[in-house]
Every structure is written in C-alpha cells, then in structure tokens.
C-alpha cells in the first residue's frame, strides 16, 4: 500500500503536517451545515478503500510519530495508563482484537502467528518482534493493554459492564480532548460524562447507554466527536492545562489558519469476547485550518457550523474566546454556495 | 441542624439521603461534626428497635472541620462501642480494621461533611461493600475536599472558589465533577489561559 511515515512532532517545534492524500481522507465530521449533540452511532463496517473507515483500526502516515509522542507522555506521567486489577482479561481481549485486525488489514506491516497460546507478533514499522504466551502477563514487557496500545494510534478505554451500567476501569489516554483518566477511572457512564453540557437534558446519554449495553461481539459501532486545538498538540490533558492553556490566548487573524486545528475523534466501540467488556478506541485526527480549506466544501461548511454553534458548546469545547477570529478566517472560504449532503469532499 | 439541601448539579456529584435503621448484625456509624445529630435522629427513628441497634453499634466520631464537637452527645447514645477520634486520618486504620473484620449483615451509616462521607465510603467500597449499600446523610459544613488535576495533591476543607492548591500553589476553580475513588472534587487551574488573571477568592462553601 506504499504507506510512508512522517517524521514529525506534536510538541515543541510542532512539525506535524498532513500530506495532500491525508487531507483528502481526513474524517470531516459534519454531514450538514449545523451541529448538535446526538447519539449518531452507525455500524463500524469497512468503508471505501483509502478512507479512514477502510479498516478496523486505521494506520496512517502519522503512526510512528504518534507512538513516539505517546512514549514521551507516559515517561512524564505514568498515570495516563491505568487498569484496575479486574480489567486484565479485557486487556488481553483488546490485544487480540488489535493484533488480529492489523495483521489481517496490513499484512505488509504486521504479522501474527499463533501456535495454541504461543503467539508471535511482528510490528515491522516499530521494529518489534515479540514471542509471548497469550493470557500470561509475565511474558510481555507491559500489561496486555499497555503493551498493545503503545503500538496503536488513538486513546483506548475499557468499560466493564455490570448492574446495567458501564464502568470506565482501564485506559491508555495520552491524546485526549481535555479529560483525565486518572480522575474518571472507576466512574459509571453518566458520571464520567457528567460535565458535558446539554446532552444529558437531550437524553443522549440515556439512549447511548441503553444501546451500548446491548452491543454484540463482532458488530462494532462508530461515531464522531470533535473540538478545536491550538497547534497540533495531541496531549491536551487537563493535567498539562497550565502548559498549553496560554496558546489559546495567542490566536490572531494572522496565525489562525496555521495554528488552529480541527480535532476529530473517530470513536469506535467493540464488545470483547472473554471479559464482556467494551473497548472504546478514541482515534484523534488533526487538521490545520489552512489544510482543511483546501477542500472547498469543508471550508464552506465549517464556517457555517462554527458561526452557528450554541455558545455552551463552544465554551465547553474551549474555543468561544477565539470563535470570532475563526469565523472571520473561515468566512473567506464560504461563498454562500449550497453544500452537498454527507461529509465526503466533492469530486474534483 | 437538619440535613443539607444541595442545589441541583451534574450527574457525578454525590447525593445524600437520610439515615434509616436497617436490621443488621453490626451497625457501623462514622460521623463528624453535626453528623452527630443525624445519629441521634437515626436512633430516635428506630423506635422500639433502638436498644437492639445500640447494642450492636460501633460509633466512630470526630469533630467537624468547623470545630463542632458533639462527642458528649454521641457518647450519651450508649452504643456498645464508642470511639472519639481527633480527625479522620487518625480514625482510618480503625475503620479499615472494623470493615475487614465485618461479617454478613454489616450496616454502615455515614453522617457529616462530604470529606468524611466520601473517604469512609471509599474504605467501605475497598472492603467490598457496594457504594449504594452504605447509607449517607449530609450535615454541617459544606467545605470540600478537592484534588488538583495538575499536581494530584488533595486540599482538604476548601472554602473558597477559586482557591489556592495547598501543594503546588496554582489557583484552582472547583468543579462539581467528583471521583468516588479519590473521594474528591476536581480542581482546575483558573488562570491557565491568562496567567495572573485570577478573580477574587469567593467564599462558596461554609
């Protein structure tokens, strides 16, 4: 498939960038010109070739650099990866899901060979060659969840299911949109979503929980979430808010195109076979405004969405203070023409 | 002082009820400050069951963060075991031992401030009791126990919003987001985006 991996940073000099091909396959989350919370879940079935939906776990040009950034975050703060003691089996389930998916979908990059419980995993891009015994933690350098999520883009949480609720009880969270695993671990579904405005009143979380409790193994689902991030910083953690917070005050009409990023989360949910837990990968995609507006439909639409978003949502997502500057910039790319339905770019 | 009515809040913010007698083999009561009155009311409402309740009661009581000390009132209830502790920290090992020794039929009653209730509830959960099997009733001070999301240090008895983290010195605003595992609310730096622009510290919890 000829994937070349960028050498780039998500901190310091921020050399992160999207190639023209990466821009075109960016998961633009708005299928219409306005936005409000909804459950918006659909089956996570393989999508068109080349899109981020083509495979169960998308591997793209940012893979190696994202994994380097994750290792840096974990070295600074090991609390970003935690698993309560009863969640180890779910960690093995997740390891199996990711290894099998990647070996199937990217045979030139990953291989998995099984002989009973003796497994052999090859991750060619990361130059990892690991033999281990499935379900035996002593044969891996980390617990199973940490081991595999140090090799997989996006954050991951594992939810135990009991008492008709989901409990967030394990996770690898280094590319988060301003929430703390360390604080939220152990909470029930409505508790960890408690700070989200409006959605509770709309019944979004009641419906989502009811739906997820019935999630079936082999029938994963997906949805989008999104926010805005100044500079391509994957680690917008509450822990480091005093470090990155000041950048929100640095946006000007002159730099908004090159420093403001649309941050999209492709969230998928997978029932795990042994533990009956739910794996929740939260894959973060970043795109600079000046990259995004190279797709005319997206420039038009993003302008309208941001302009018309309810103030509570813009405040919760942290960009109300920069909204006017963002809208002024995006307005230059909105000629008022109607946009076509769906999020895909128009054919060139 | 009767039980506290808190304004409506988000779903992670704890809610408290009113202690009621339930049949049990051991009645563990942990209270601070004005929580003493919740125990008195519990015994009064138990009616004919009160002598049996007290004969199997173990009470751990400590003064509240506002200095309220009703030890004499609690002791006068005449529980089989009464222990006055100067602080929650000094009571914790005893509480753990009682929970570890507990058999089927343990009833747990917690009354007083949120810091006391949250920490004792956490011990009960750690001992294997489901959190909703423990009864709670809020009385007295509404000061908060808050974890700094940045340095992870916990500041006890927070009265103002914002407040200064006792550990790292950042000025934090107090969210209603609450972790039962930490028994603490979340504190977030208020001037992260505009360092130095700190609003006045307003007394919000008393």
Interface residues (C-beta under 8 A of the other chain):
Chain A: X79 X180 X182 X183 X184 X185 X186 X187 X190 X191 X192 X193 X194 X195 X200 X238 X239 X240 X241 X242 X245 X246 X248 X249 X321
Chain B: X10 X11 X12 X13 X147 X149 X150 X152 X170 X175 X176 X177 X178 X179 X180 X181 X182 X186 X188 X189 X192 X193 X194 X195
